[in-house]
Amino acid sequence: MKQPNSKTDIFVKKALRFQLLAKGSLALITKPCIRPDCAACREGVKHKAYIYTFYKEGKKRTMYVPLGLVSVMREALSNGRKLESLLVDAGVAIIKDYRYRRDRKAR
């Protein structure tokens, strides 16, 4: 029977606090636009844009991120890194718990 406030319960409670989650990276790039009569492009000034890079089914993918969504994506990516850290900690806790129980049985 599972004990209340076990490490699993603590993990789940911490994981549920994240509302937005994403895995990947966000990069600011510069590129020319598609308008043939763009004054900035004629002068050699490229336009800034953000891209989201991620892996899906083993393939690297990128998507354009509208400026209004950049702060939301930053938060989601930060939360995703925090969740990954929690998952690593959970794995370590499983092994340590196993070793502790094994060593107590050996006594």
Phi, psi and omega in degrees: 000139184282137178282144175295149181060034176290171179299329177295316179298320179295317178300312181299318179298318179292319182292326183288346181286344179276122179268322180247128180225138175208155175234131181148208179216158179240130182227142174268126179236166172235140182203156175286153179271182184265354181284127183290336183251029182285121182295320181297316180294323178298326180276358178089004178275121180269160182269140178277142178208155177252142175233146176256124181246134182206166176251134176223125181054040177080002181245140179283131181232154174225150177221143174291140178243118177299147183306323180293346182256355185300313182294325178294317179295321178300317179296315181298319179292320177298315178297322178298319178294321178295319179294319177300320178297319177298321179295320177297314179300323179295320178297317178297318181297322179299314181293316180296321179295318178300313181297320180297313180295320179297315182292327179289326178291327182291342182285000000 
